[in-house]
Amino acid sequence: MSMDETIARINELSRKQKSGGLTDSEREEQSRLRQIYLAAIRKSFRAQLDQIEIVDDDKDKKPLH
């Protein structure tokens, strides 16, 4: 399942939850999909942070971590 499909399914389940409620299996699916989504966001953010370099006054590049 692509990330776009994952987000679409999360949104679909959210709308259903607001309108009438979810079954137990749908709640489990929603929780699992949210965890997948959050893991992808964290991975992407970590990759962005890993690309940051600090340049000091002497123009020496140093990694952020």
PDBQT receptor file of N, H, CA, C and O in Angstrom, charges set to zero:
ATOM      1  N   MET A   1       0.848  -1.172   0.000  1.00  0.00    +0.000 N 
ATOM      2  CA  MET A   1       0.000   0.000   0.000  1.00  0.00    +0.000 C 
ATOM      3  C   MET A   1       0.894   1.235   0.000  1.00  0.00    +0.000 C 
ATOM      4  O   MET A   1       1.803   1.354   0.822  1.00  0.00    +0.000 OA
ATOM      5  N   SER A   2       0.632   2.142  -0.918  1.00  0.00    +0.000 N 
ATOM      6  H   SER A   2      -0.106   2.045  -1.586  1.00  0.00    +0.000 HD
ATOM      7  CA  SER A   2       1.425   3.364  -0.995  1.00  0.00    +0.000 C 
ATOM      8  C   SER A   2       1.022   4.312   0.140  1.00  0.00    +0.000 C 
ATOM      9  O   SER A   2      -0.005   4.118   0.791  1.00  0.00    +0.000 OA
ATOM     10  N   MET A   3       1.837   5.324   0.361  1.00  0.00    +0.000 N 
ATOM     11  H   MET A   3       2.672   5.481  -0.167  1.00  0.00    +0.000 HD
ATOM     12  CA  MET A   3       1.533   6.286   1.423  1.00  0.00    +0.000 C 
ATOM     13  C   MET A   3       0.251   7.048   1.105  1.00  0.00    +0.000 C 
ATOM     14  O   MET A   3      -0.530   7.344   2.009  1.00  0.00    +0.000 OA
ATOM     15  N   ASP A   4       0.023   7.370  -0.168  1.00  0.00    +0.000 N 
ATOM     16  H   ASP A   4       0.657   7.130  -0.902  1.00  0.00    +0.000 HD
ATOM     17  CA  ASP A   4      -1.216   8.054  -0.547  1.00  0.00    +0.000 C 
ATOM     18  C   ASP A   4      -2.435   7.186  -0.235  1.00  0.00    +0.000 C 
ATOM     19  O   ASP A   4      -3.451   7.685   0.250  1.00  0.00    +0.000 OA
ATOM     20  N   GLU A   5      -2.330   5.896  -0.513  1.00  0.00    +0.000 N 
ATOM     21  H   GLU A   5      -1.505   5.491  -0.906  1.00  0.00    +0.000 HD
ATOM     22  CA  GLU A   5      -3.424   4.978  -0.208  1.00  0.00    +0.000 C 
ATOM     23  C   GLU A   5      -3.619   4.839   1.302  1.00  0.00    +0.000 C 
ATOM     24  O   GLU A   5      -4.747   4.752   1.785  1.00  0.00    +0.000 OA
ATOM     25  N   THR A   6      -2.512   4.819   2.037  1.00  0.00    +0.000 N 
ATOM     26  H   THR A   6      -1.595   4.889   1.644  1.00  0.00    +0.000 HD
ATOM     27  CA  THR A   6      -2.585   4.724   3.496  1.00  0.00    +0.000 C 
ATOM     28  C   THR A   6      -3.301   5.938   4.070  1.00  0.00    +0.000 C 
ATOM     29  O   THR A   6      -4.184   5.801   4.917  1.00  0.00    +0.000 OA
ATOM     30  N   ILE A   7      -2.923   7.124   3.610  1.00  0.00    +0.000 N 
ATOM     31  H   ILE A   7      -2.206   7.235   2.922  1.00  0.00    +0.000 HD
ATOM     32  CA  ILE A   7      -3.551   8.360   4.087  1.00  0.00    +0.000 C 
ATOM     33  C   ILE A   7      -5.030   8.385   3.717  1.00  0.00    +0.000 C 
ATOM     34  O   ILE A   7      -5.869   8.775   4.528  1.00  0.00    +0.000 OA
ATOM     35  N   ALA A   8      -5.346   7.972   2.503  1.00  0.00    +0.000 N 
ATOM     36  H   ALA A   8      -4.664   7.655   1.844  1.00  0.00    +0.000 HD
ATOM     37  CA  ALA A   8      -6.746   7.948   2.072  1.00  0.00    +0.000 C 
ATOM     38  C   ALA A   8      -7.569   7.005   2.949  1.00  0.00    +0.000 C 
ATOM     39  O   ALA A   8      -8.701   7.323   3.315  1.00  0.00    +0.000 OA
ATOM     40  N   ARG A   9      -7.007   5.858   3.283  1.00  0.00    +0.000 N 
ATOM     41  H   ARG A   9      -6.088   5.599   2.986  1.00  0.00    +0.000 HD
ATOM     42  CA  ARG A   9      -7.730   4.901   4.131  1.00  0.00    +0.000 C 
ATOM     43  C   ARG A   9      -7.873   5.436   5.560  1.00  0.00    +0.000 C 
ATOM     44  O   ARG A   9      -8.922   5.259   6.179  1.00  0.00    +0.000 OA
ATOM     45  N   ILE A  10      -6.837   6.083   6.087  1.00  0.00    +0.000 N 
ATOM     46  H   ILE A  10      -5.985   6.227   5.584  1.00  0.00    +0.000 HD
ATOM     47  CA  ILE A  10      -6.930   6.698   7.415  1.00  0.00    +0.000 C 
ATOM     48  C   ILE A  10      -8.054   7.729   7.424  1.00  0.00    +0.000 C 
ATOM     49  O   ILE A  10      -8.862   7.765   8.353  1.00  0.00    +0.000 OA
ATOM     50  N   ASN A  11      -8.105   8.555   6.403  1.00  0.00    +0.000 N 
ATOM     51  H   ASN A  11      -7.449   8.526   5.649  1.00  0.00    +0.000 HD
ATOM     52  CA  ASN A  11      -9.144   9.584   6.310  1.00  0.00    +0.000 C 
ATOM     53  C   ASN A  11     -10.535   8.970   6.170  1.00  0.00    +0.000 C 
ATOM     54  O   ASN A  11     -11.501   9.455   6.759  1.00  0.00    +0.000 OA
ATOM     55  N   GLU A  12     -10.625   7.913   5.395  1.00  0.00    +0.000 N 
ATOM     56  H   GLU A  12      -9.840   7.519   4.916  1.00  0.00    +0.000 HD
ATOM     57  CA  GLU A  12     -11.902   7.222   5.229  1.00  0.00    +0.000 C 
ATOM     58  C   GLU A  12     -12.397   6.666   6.567  1.00  0.00    +0.000 C 
ATOM     59  O   GLU A  12     -13.569   6.811   6.914  1.00  0.00    +0.000 OA
ATOM     60  N   LEU A  13     -11.504   6.037   7.302  1.00  0.00    +0.000 N 
ATOM     61  H   LEU A  13     -10.552   5.918   7.021  1.00  0.00    +0.000 HD
ATOM     62  CA  LEU A  13     -11.881   5.493   8.605  1.00  0.00    +0.000 C 
ATOM     63  C   LEU A  13     -12.224   6.599   9.598  1.00  0.00    +0.000 C 
ATOM     64  O   LEU A  13     -13.109   6.429  10.436  1.00  0.00    +0.000 OA
ATOM     65  N   SER A  14     -11.535   7.721   9.509  1.00  0.00    +0.000 N 
ATOM     66  H   SER A  14     -10.816   7.860   8.829  1.00  0.00    +0.000 HD
ATOM     67  CA  SER A  14     -11.826   8.851  10.387  1.00  0.00    +0.000 C 
ATOM     68  C   SER A  14     -13.222   9.403  10.118  1.00  0.00    +0.000 C 
ATOM     69  O   SER A  14     -13.974   9.687  11.050  1.00  0.00    +0.000 OA
ATOM     70  N   ARG A  15     -13.561   9.553   8.851  1.00  0.00    +0.000 N 
ATOM     71  H   ARG A  15     -12.950   9.323   8.094  1.00  0.00    +0.000 HD
ATOM     72  CA  ARG A  15     -14.910  10.033   8.499  1.00  0.00    +0.000 C 
ATOM     73  C   ARG A  15     -15.976   9.059   8.991  1.00  0.00    +0.000 C 
ATOM     74  O   ARG A  15     -17.011   9.474   9.512  1.00  0.00    +0.000 OA
ATOM     75  N   LYS A  16     -15.720   7.765   8.823  1.00  0.00    +0.000 N 
ATOM     76  H   LYS A  16     -14.879   7.428   8.400  1.00  0.00    +0.000 HD
ATOM     77  CA  LYS A  16     -16.675   6.752   9.268  1.00  0.00    +0.000 C 
ATOM     78  C   LYS A  16     -16.818   6.787  10.788  1.00  0.00    +0.000 C 
ATOM     79  O   LYS A  16     -17.920   6.629  11.314  1.00  0.00    +0.000 OA
ATOM     80  N   GLN A  17     -15.718   6.991  11.486  1.00  0.00    +0.000 N 
ATOM     81  H   GLN A  17     -14.823   7.120  11.059  1.00  0.00    +0.000 HD
ATOM     82  CA  GLN A  17     -15.752   7.056  12.948  1.00  0.00    +0.000 C 
ATOM     83  C   GLN A  17     -16.616   8.227  13.416  1.00  0.00    +0.000 C 
ATOM     84  O   GLN A  17     -17.382   8.097  14.371  1.00  0.00    +0.000 OA
ATOM     85  N   LYS A  18     -16.490   9.359  12.746  1.00  0.00    +0.000 N 
ATOM     86  H   LYS A  18     -15.867   9.464  11.970  1.00  0.00    +0.000 HD
ATOM     87  CA  LYS A  18     -17.258  10.547  13.114  1.00  0.00    +0.000 C 
ATOM     88  C   LYS A  18     -18.745  10.379  12.804  1.00  0.00    +0.000 C 
ATOM     89  O   LYS A  18     -19.597  10.896  13.528  1.00  0.00    +0.000 OA
ATOM     90  N   SER A  19     -19.051   9.661  11.734  1.00  0.00    +0.000 N 
ATOM     91  H   SER A  19     -18.360   9.241  11.146  1.00  0.00    +0.000 HD
ATOM     92  CA  SER A  19     -20.444   9.553  11.302  1.00  0.00    +0.000 C 
ATOM     93  C   SER A  19     -21.216   8.426  11.980  1.00  0.00    +0.000 C 
ATOM     94  O   SER A  19     -22.433   8.524  12.135  1.00  0.00    +0.000 OA
ATOM     95  N   GLY A  20     -20.538   7.371  12.381  1.00  0.00    +0.000 N 
ATOM     96  H   GLY A  20     -19.549   7.291  12.255  1.00  0.00    +0.000 HD
ATOM     97  CA  GLY A  20     -21.330   6.287  12.957  1.00  0.00    +0.000 C 
ATOM     98  C   GLY A  20     -20.560   5.296  13.793  1.00  0.00    +0.000 C 
ATOM     99  O   GLY A  20     -21.156   4.437  14.443  1.00  0.00    +0.000 OA
ATOM    100  N   GLY A  21     -19.269   5.397  13.789  1.00  0.00    +0.000 N 
ATOM    101  H   GLY A  21     -18.785   6.094  13.261  1.00  0.00    +0.000 HD
ATOM    102  CA  GLY A  21     -18.476   4.478  14.590  1.00  0.00    +0.000 C 
ATOM    103  C   GLY A  21     -17.799   3.406  13.760  1.00  0.00    +0.000 C 
ATOM    104  O   GLY A  21     -18.159   3.151  12.611  1.00  0.00    +0.000 OA
ATOM    105  N   LEU A  22     -16.810   2.791  14.378  1.00  0.00    +0.000 N 
ATOM    106  H   LEU A  22     -16.518   2.998  15.312  1.00  0.00    +0.000 HD
ATOM    107  CA  LEU A  22     -16.015   1.762  13.709  1.00  0.00    +0.000 C 
ATOM    108  C   LEU A  22     -16.198   0.422  14.413  1.00  0.00    +0.000 C 
ATOM    109  O   LEU A  22     -16.487   0.358  15.608  1.00  0.00    +0.000 OA
ATOM    110  N   THR A  23     -16.023  -0.636  13.646  1.00  0.00    +0.000 N 
ATOM    111  H   THR A  23     -15.788  -0.584  12.675  1.00  0.00    +0.000 HD
ATOM    112  CA  THR A  23     -15.994  -1.965  14.242  1.00  0.00    +0.000 C 
ATOM    113  C   THR A  23     -14.641  -2.154  14.920  1.00  0.00    +0.000 C 
ATOM    114  O   THR A  23     -13.725  -1.355  14.725  1.00  0.00    +0.000 OA
ATOM    115  N   ASP A  24     -14.522  -3.195  15.704  1.00  0.00    +0.000 N 
ATOM    116  H   ASP A  24     -15.266  -3.844  15.862  1.00  0.00    +0.000 HD
ATOM    117  CA  ASP A  24     -13.248  -3.472  16.374  1.00  0.00    +0.000 C 
ATOM    118  C   ASP A  24     -12.118  -3.665  15.372  1.00  0.00    +0.000 C 
ATOM    119  O   ASP A  24     -11.011  -3.168  15.582  1.00  0.00    +0.000 OA
ATOM    120  N   SER A  25     -12.386  -4.376  14.294  1.00  0.00    +0.000 N 
ATOM    121  H   SER A  25     -13.286  -4.779  14.123  1.00  0.00    +0.000 HD
ATOM    122  CA  SER A  25     -11.336  -4.616  13.295  1.00  0.00    +0.000 C 
ATOM    123  C   SER A  25     -10.955  -3.317  12.584  1.00  0.00    +0.000 C 
ATOM    124  O   SER A  25      -9.788  -3.120  12.245  1.00  0.00    +0.000 OA
ATOM    125  N   GLU A  26     -11.912  -2.441  12.359  1.00  0.00    +0.000 N 
ATOM    126  H   GLU A  26     -12.860  -2.601  12.634  1.00  0.00    +0.000 HD
ATOM    127  CA  GLU A  26     -11.604  -1.155  11.727  1.00  0.00    +0.000 C 
ATOM    128  C   GLU A  26     -10.785  -0.275  12.663  1.00  0.00    +0.000 C 
ATOM    129  O   GLU A  26      -9.888   0.435  12.209  1.00  0.00    +0.000 OA
ATOM    130  N   ARG A  27     -11.076  -0.308  13.962  1.00  0.00    +0.000 N 
ATOM    131  H   ARG A  27     -11.804  -0.885  14.331  1.00  0.00    +0.000 HD
ATOM    132  CA  ARG A  27     -10.277   0.458  14.930  1.00  0.00    +0.000 C 
ATOM    133  C   ARG A  27      -8.835  -0.057  14.952  1.00  0.00    +0.000 C 
ATOM    134  O   ARG A  27      -7.894   0.734  15.013  1.00  0.00    +0.000 OA
ATOM    135  N   GLU A  28      -8.664  -1.371  14.903  1.00  0.00    +0.000 N 
ATOM    136  H   GLU A  28      -9.428  -2.014  14.853  1.00  0.00    +0.000 HD
ATOM    137  CA  GLU A  28      -7.322  -1.940  14.854  1.00  0.00    +0.000 C 
ATOM    138  C   GLU A  28      -6.597  -1.530  13.579  1.00  0.00    +0.000 C 
ATOM    139  O   GLU A  28      -5.416  -1.185  13.614  1.00  0.00    +0.000 OA
ATOM    140  N   GLU A  29      -7.305  -1.568  12.451  1.00  0.00    +0.000 N 
ATOM    141  H   GLU A  29      -8.265  -1.848  12.422  1.00  0.00    +0.000 HD
ATOM    142  CA  GLU A  29      -6.715  -1.157  11.175  1.00  0.00    +0.000 C 
ATOM    143  C   GLU A  29      -6.318   0.311  11.229  1.00  0.00    +0.000 C 
ATOM    144  O   GLU A  29      -5.234   0.678  10.778  1.00  0.00    +0.000 OA
ATOM    145  N   GLN A  30      -7.185   1.150  11.776  1.00  0.00    +0.000 N 
ATOM    146  H   GLN A  30      -8.066   0.852  12.143  1.00  0.00    +0.000 HD
ATOM    147  CA  GLN A  30      -6.905   2.581  11.880  1.00  0.00    +0.000 C 
ATOM    148  C   GLN A  30      -5.650   2.817  12.717  1.00  0.00    +0.000 C 
ATOM    149  O   GLN A  30      -4.791   3.614  12.341  1.00  0.00    +0.000 OA
ATOM    150  N   SER A  31      -5.547   2.134  13.835  1.00  0.00    +0.000 N 
ATOM    151  H   SER A  31      -6.245   1.486  14.140  1.00  0.00    +0.000 HD
ATOM    152  CA  SER A  31      -4.383   2.277  14.704  1.00  0.00    +0.000 C 
ATOM    153  C   SER A  31      -3.109   1.827  13.992  1.00  0.00    +0.000 C 
ATOM    154  O   SER A  31      -2.079   2.498  14.061  1.00  0.00    +0.000 OA
ATOM    155  N   ARG A  32      -3.188   0.695  13.313  1.00  0.00    +0.000 N 
ATOM    156  H   ARG A  32      -4.024   0.150  13.257  1.00  0.00    +0.000 HD
ATOM    157  CA  ARG A  32      -2.020   0.167  12.587  1.00  0.00    +0.000 C 
ATOM    158  C   ARG A  32      -1.591   1.120  11.474  1.00  0.00    +0.000 C 
ATOM    159  O   ARG A  32      -0.399   1.373  11.297  1.00  0.00    +0.000 OA
ATOM    160  N   LEU A  33      -2.556   1.645  10.726  1.00  0.00    +0.000 N 
ATOM    161  H   LEU A  33      -3.524   1.439  10.870  1.00  0.00    +0.000 HD
ATOM    162  CA  LEU A  33      -2.243   2.574   9.636  1.00  0.00    +0.000 C 
ATOM    163  C   LEU A  33      -1.644   3.881  10.162  1.00  0.00    +0.000 C 
ATOM    164  O   LEU A  33      -0.742   4.447   9.543  1.00  0.00    +0.000 OA
ATOM    165  N   ARG A  34      -2.141   4.349  11.287  1.00  0.00    +0.000 N 
ATOM    166  H   ARG A  34      -2.873   3.890  11.789  1.00  0.00    +0.000 HD
ATOM    167  CA  ARG A  34      -1.586   5.564  11.890  1.00  0.00    +0.000 C 
ATOM    168  C   ARG A  34      -0.135   5.348  12.309  1.00  0.00    +0.000 C 
ATOM    169  O   ARG A  34       0.701   6.237  12.144  1.00  0.00    +0.000 OA
ATOM    170  N   GLN A  35       0.163   4.170  12.849  1.00  0.00    +0.000 N 
ATOM    171  H   GLN A  35      -0.516   3.448  12.983  1.00  0.00    +0.000 HD
ATOM    172  CA  GLN A  35       1.534   3.862  13.246  1.00  0.00    +0.000 C 
ATOM    173  C   GLN A  35       2.458   3.806  12.020  1.00  0.00    +0.000 C 
ATOM    174  O   GLN A  35       3.596   4.273  12.073  1.00  0.00    +0.000 OA
ATOM    175  N   ILE A  36       1.970   3.241  10.938  1.00  0.00    +0.000 N 
ATOM    176  H   ILE A  36       1.046   2.861  10.894  1.00  0.00    +0.000 HD
ATOM    177  CA  ILE A  36       2.750   3.196   9.694  1.00  0.00    +0.000 C 
ATOM    178  C   ILE A  36       3.019   4.622   9.199  1.00  0.00    +0.000 C 
ATOM    179  O   ILE A  36       4.137   4.952   8.803  1.00  0.00    +0.000 OA
ATOM    180  N   TYR A  37       1.977   5.458   9.227  1.00  0.00    +0.000 N 
ATOM    181  H   TYR A  37       1.069   5.190   9.549  1.00  0.00    +0.000 HD
ATOM    182  CA  TYR A  37       2.101   6.846   8.773  1.00  0.00    +0.000 C 
ATOM    183  C   TYR A  37       3.103   7.607   9.639  1.00  0.00    +0.000 C 
ATOM    184  O   TYR A  37       3.973   8.298   9.110  1.00  0.00    +0.000 OA
ATOM    185  N   LEU A  38       2.992   7.491  10.956  1.00  0.00    +0.000 N 
ATOM    186  H   LEU A  38       2.285   6.930  11.386  1.00  0.00    +0.000 HD
ATOM    187  CA  LEU A  38       3.907   8.197  11.851  1.00  0.00    +0.000 C 
ATOM    188  C   LEU A  38       5.348   7.722  11.677  1.00  0.00    +0.000 C 
ATOM    189  O   LEU A  38       6.274   8.531  11.738  1.00  0.00    +0.000 OA
ATOM    190  N   ALA A  39       5.546   6.431  11.462  1.00  0.00    +0.000 N 
ATOM    191  H   ALA A  39       4.794   5.774  11.411  1.00  0.00    +0.000 HD
ATOM    192  CA  ALA A  39       6.896   5.907  11.234  1.00  0.00    +0.000 C 
ATOM    193  C   ALA A  39       7.493   6.510   9.964  1.00  0.00    +0.000 C 
ATOM    194  O   ALA A  39       8.679   6.838   9.933  1.00  0.00    +0.000 OA
ATOM    195  N   ALA A  40       6.685   6.658   8.921  1.00  0.00    +0.000 N 
ATOM    196  H   ALA A  40       5.722   6.392   8.946  1.00  0.00    +0.000 HD
ATOM    197  CA  ALA A  40       7.164   7.245   7.663  1.00  0.00    +0.000 C 
ATOM    198  C   ALA A  40       7.523   8.718   7.856  1.00  0.00    +0.000 C 
ATOM    199  O   ALA A  40       8.525   9.187   7.315  1.00  0.00    +0.000 OA
ATOM    200  N   ILE A  41       6.716   9.445   8.618  1.00  0.00    +0.000 N 
ATOM    201  H   ILE A  41       5.902   9.065   9.057  1.00  0.00    +0.000 HD
ATOM    202  CA  ILE A  41       6.992  10.859   8.892  1.00  0.00    +0.000 C 
ATOM    203  C   ILE A  41       8.294  10.991   9.672  1.00  0.00    +0.000 C 
ATOM    204  O   ILE A  41       9.131  11.836   9.355  1.00  0.00    +0.000 OA
ATOM    205  N   ARG A  42       8.462  10.153  10.690  1.00  0.00    +0.000 N 
ATOM    206  H   ARG A  42       7.782   9.466  10.947  1.00  0.00    +0.000 HD
ATOM    207  CA  ARG A  42       9.687  10.208  11.500  1.00  0.00    +0.000 C 
ATOM    208  C   ARG A  42      10.918   9.889  10.657  1.00  0.00    +0.000 C 
ATOM    209  O   ARG A  42      11.955  10.538  10.795  1.00  0.00    +0.000 OA
ATOM    210  N   LYS A  43      10.801   8.894   9.789  1.00  0.00    +0.000 N 
ATOM    211  H   LYS A  43       9.959   8.367   9.677  1.00  0.00    +0.000 HD
ATOM    212  CA  LYS A  43      11.925   8.508   8.923  1.00  0.00    +0.000 C 
ATOM    213  C   LYS A  43      12.297   9.656   7.985  1.00  0.00    +0.000 C 
ATOM    214  O   LYS A  43      13.475   9.955   7.791  1.00  0.00    +0.000 OA
ATOM    215  N   SER A  44      11.281  10.291   7.408  1.00  0.00    +0.000 N 
ATOM    216  H   SER A  44      10.324  10.048   7.566  1.00  0.00    +0.000 HD
ATOM    217  CA  SER A  44      11.521  11.409   6.501  1.00  0.00    +0.000 C 
ATOM    218  C   SER A  44      12.164  12.586   7.232  1.00  0.00    +0.000 C 
ATOM    219  O   SER A  44      13.095  13.207   6.721  1.00  0.00    +0.000 OA
ATOM    220  N   PHE A  45      11.667  12.884   8.417  1.00  0.00    +0.000 N 
ATOM    221  H   PHE A  45      10.910  12.379   8.832  1.00  0.00    +0.000 HD
ATOM    222  CA  PHE A  45      12.209  13.990   9.195  1.00  0.00    +0.000 C 
ATOM    223  C   PHE A  45      13.650  13.708   9.600  1.00  0.00    +0.000 C 
ATOM    224  O   PHE A  45      14.492  14.604   9.541  1.00  0.00    +0.000 OA
ATOM    225  N   ARG A  46      13.943  12.486  10.007  1.00  0.00    +0.000 N 
ATOM    226  H   ARG A  46      13.258  11.758  10.055  1.00  0.00    +0.000 HD
ATOM    227  CA  ARG A  46      15.303  12.090  10.377  1.00  0.00    +0.000 C 
ATOM    228  C   ARG A  46      16.236  12.250   9.179  1.00  0.00    +0.000 C 
ATOM    229  O   ARG A  46      17.363  12.722   9.334  1.00  0.00    +0.000 OA
ATOM    230  N   ALA A  47      15.780  11.862   7.983  1.00  0.00    +0.000 N 
ATOM    231  H   ALA A  47      14.865  11.478   7.857  1.00  0.00    +0.000 HD
ATOM    232  CA  ALA A  47      16.595  12.002   6.780  1.00  0.00    +0.000 C 
ATOM    233  C   ALA A  47      16.901  13.476   6.502  1.00  0.00    +0.000 C 
ATOM    234  O   ALA A  47      18.012  13.816   6.094  1.00  0.00    +0.000 OA
ATOM    235  N   GLN A  48      15.925  14.341   6.721  1.00  0.00    +0.000 N 
ATOM    236  H   GLN A  48      15.023  14.065   7.053  1.00  0.00    +0.000 HD
ATOM    237  CA  GLN A  48      16.153  15.772   6.534  1.00  0.00    +0.000 C 
ATOM    238  C   GLN A  48      17.172  16.291   7.543  1.00  0.00    +0.000 C 
ATOM    239  O   GLN A  48      18.077  17.046   7.186  1.00  0.00    +0.000 OA
ATOM    240  N   LEU A  49      17.024  15.888   8.796  1.00  0.00    +0.000 N 
ATOM    241  H   LEU A  49      16.289  15.275   9.086  1.00  0.00    +0.000 HD
ATOM    242  CA  LEU A  49      17.967  16.331   9.824  1.00  0.00    +0.000 C 
ATOM    243  C   LEU A  49      19.380  15.831   9.546  1.00  0.00    +0.000 C 
ATOM    244  O   LEU A  49      20.354  16.536   9.809  1.00  0.00    +0.000 OA
ATOM    245  N   ASP A  50      19.492  14.624   9.019  1.00  0.00    +0.000 N 
ATOM    246  H   ASP A  50      18.701  14.051   8.805  1.00  0.00    +0.000 HD
ATOM    247  CA  ASP A  50      20.808  14.060   8.730  1.00  0.00    +0.000 C 
ATOM    248  C   ASP A  50      21.535  14.824   7.622  1.00  0.00    +0.000 C 
ATOM    249  O   ASP A  50      22.757  14.731   7.511  1.00  0.00    +0.000 OA
ATOM    250  N   GLN A  51      20.806  15.572   6.810  1.00  0.00    +0.000 N 
ATOM    251  H   GLN A  51      19.813  15.648   6.900  1.00  0.00    +0.000 HD
ATOM    252  CA  GLN A  51      21.411  16.337   5.723  1.00  0.00    +0.000 C 
ATOM    253  C   GLN A  51      21.898  17.717   6.166  1.00  0.00    +0.000 C 
ATOM    254  O   GLN A  51      22.596  18.399   5.415  1.00  0.00    +0.000 OA
ATOM    255  N   ILE A  52      21.537  18.127   7.371  1.00  0.00    +0.000 N 
ATOM    256  H   ILE A  52      20.970  17.574   7.981  1.00  0.00    +0.000 HD
ATOM    257  CA  ILE A  52      21.917  19.454   7.862  1.00  0.00    +0.000 C 
ATOM    258  C   ILE A  52      23.362  19.438   8.343  1.00  0.00    +0.000 C 
ATOM    259  O   ILE A  52      23.779  18.548   9.085  1.00  0.00    +0.000 OA
ATOM    260  N   GLU A  53      24.104  20.428   7.910  1.00  0.00    +0.000 N 
ATOM    261  H   GLU A  53      23.765  21.151   7.308  1.00  0.00    +0.000 HD
ATOM    262  CA  GLU A  53      25.476  20.611   8.373  1.00  0.00    +0.000 C 
ATOM    263  C   GLU A  53      25.610  22.013   8.946  1.00  0.00    +0.000 C 
ATOM    264  O   GLU A  53      25.050  22.970   8.413  1.00  0.00    +0.000 OA
ATOM    265  N   ILE A  54      26.344  22.121  10.020  1.00  0.00    +0.000 N 
ATOM    266  H   ILE A  54      26.799  21.343  10.454  1.00  0.00    +0.000 HD
ATOM    267  CA  ILE A  54      26.605  23.419  10.630  1.00  0.00    +0.000 C 
ATOM    268  C   ILE A  54      27.961  23.893  10.133  1.00  0.00    +0.000 C 
ATOM    269  O   ILE A  54      28.943  23.154  10.189  1.00  0.00    +0.000 OA
ATOM    270  N   VAL A  55      28.013  25.122   9.648  1.00  0.00    +0.000 N 
ATOM    271  H   VAL A  55      27.215  25.723   9.602  1.00  0.00    +0.000 HD
ATOM    272  CA  VAL A  55      29.261  25.706   9.168  1.00  0.00    +0.000 C 
ATOM    273  C   VAL A  55      29.667  26.779  10.178  1.00  0.00    +0.000 C 
ATOM    274  O   VAL A  55      28.937  27.745  10.402  1.00  0.00    +0.000 OA
ATOM    275  N   ASP A  56      30.836  26.596  10.781  1.00  0.00    +0.000 N 
ATOM    276  H   ASP A  56      31.429  25.812  10.599  1.00  0.00    +0.000 HD
ATOM    277  CA  ASP A  56      31.272  27.578  11.775  1.00  0.00    +0.000 C 
ATOM    278  C   ASP A  56      31.975  28.753  11.095  1.00  0.00    +0.000 C 
ATOM    279  O   ASP A  56      32.053  28.800   9.867  1.00  0.00    +0.000 OA
ATOM    280  N   ASP A  57      32.476  29.681  11.868  1.00  0.00    +0.000 N 
ATOM    281  H   ASP A  57      32.412  29.643  12.865  1.00  0.00    +0.000 HD
ATOM    282  CA  ASP A  57      33.096  30.887  11.328  1.00  0.00    +0.000 C 
ATOM    283  C   ASP A  57      34.325  30.587  10.470  1.00  0.00    +0.000 C 
ATOM    284  O   ASP A  57      34.666  31.370   9.583  1.00  0.00    +0.000 OA
ATOM    285  N   ASP A  58      34.981  29.476  10.723  1.00  0.00    +0.000 N 
ATOM    286  H   ASP A  58      34.704  28.840  11.443  1.00  0.00    +0.000 HD
ATOM    287  CA  ASP A  58      36.155  29.090   9.937  1.00  0.00    +0.000 C 
ATOM    288  C   ASP A  58      35.774  28.311   8.679  1.00  0.00    +0.000 C 
ATOM    289  O   ASP A  58      36.644  27.793   7.979  1.00  0.00    +0.000 OA
ATOM    290  N   LYS A  59      34.499  28.229   8.397  1.00  0.00    +0.000 N 
ATOM    291  H   LYS A  59      33.791  28.650   8.966  1.00  0.00    +0.000 HD
ATOM    292  CA  LYS A  59      33.960  27.528   7.218  1.00  0.00    +0.000 C 
ATOM    293  C   LYS A  59      34.162  26.020   7.311  1.00  0.00    +0.000 C 
ATOM    294  O   LYS A  59      34.119  25.327   6.295  1.00  0.00    +0.000 OA
ATOM    295  N   ASP A  60      34.380  25.510   8.510  1.00  0.00    +0.000 N 
ATOM    296  H   ASP A  60      34.415  26.073   9.336  1.00  0.00    +0.000 HD
ATOM    297  CA  ASP A  60      34.464  24.066   8.705  1.00  0.00    +0.000 C 
ATOM    298  C   ASP A  60      33.066  23.494   8.782  1.00  0.00    +0.000 C 
ATOM    299  O   ASP A  60      32.224  23.997   9.526  1.00  0.00    +0.000 OA
ATOM    300  N   LYS A  61      32.818  22.456   8.026  1.00  0.00    +0.000 N 
ATOM    301  H   LYS A  61      33.502  22.047   7.422  1.00  0.00    +0.000 HD
ATOM    302  CA  LYS A  61      31.508  21.802   8.050  1.00  0.00    +0.000 C 
ATOM    303  C   LYS A  61      31.514  20.737   9.133  1.00  0.00    +0.000 C 
ATOM    304  O   LYS A  61      32.459  19.958   9.262  1.00  0.00    +0.000 OA
ATOM    305  N   LYS A  62      30.446  20.722   9.902  1.00  0.00    +0.000 N 
ATOM    306  H   LYS A  62      29.678  21.355   9.797  1.00  0.00    +0.000 HD
ATOM    307  CA  LYS A  62      30.291  19.729  10.957  1.00  0.00    +0.000 C 
ATOM    308  C   LYS A  62      28.869  19.174  10.875  1.00  0.00    +0.000 C 
ATOM    309  O   LYS A  62      27.913  19.930  10.700  1.00  0.00    +0.000 OA
ATOM    310  N   PRO A  63      28.733  17.855  11.003  1.00  0.00    +0.000 N 
ATOM    311  CA  PRO A  63      27.381  17.300  10.998  1.00  0.00    +0.000 C 
ATOM    312  C   PRO A  63      26.610  17.765  12.225  1.00  0.00    +0.000 C 
ATOM    313  O   PRO A  63      27.204  18.104  13.249  1.00  0.00    +0.000 OA
ATOM    314  N   LEU A  64      25.299  17.777  12.118  1.00  0.00    +0.000 N 
ATOM    315  H   LEU A  64      24.817  17.501  11.286  1.00  0.00    +0.000 HD
ATOM    316  CA  LEU A  64      24.457  18.256  13.200  1.00  0.00    +0.000 C 
ATOM    317  C   LEU A  64      24.550  17.373  14.436  1.00  0.00    +0.000 C 
ATOM    318  O   LEU A  64      24.503  17.882  15.556  1.00  0.00    +0.000 OA
ATOM    319  N   HIS A  65      24.680  16.081  14.262  1.00  0.00    +0.000 N 
ATOM    320  H   HIS A  65      24.718  15.668  13.352  1.00  0.00    +0.000 HD
ATOM    321  CA  HIS A  65      24.706  15.178  15.416  1.00  0.00    +0.000 C 
ATOM    322  C   HIS A  65      26.062  14.643  15.707  1.00  0.00    +0.000 C 
ATOM    323  O   HIS A  65      26.232  13.871  16.650  1.00  0.00    +0.000 OA
TER     324      HIS A  65
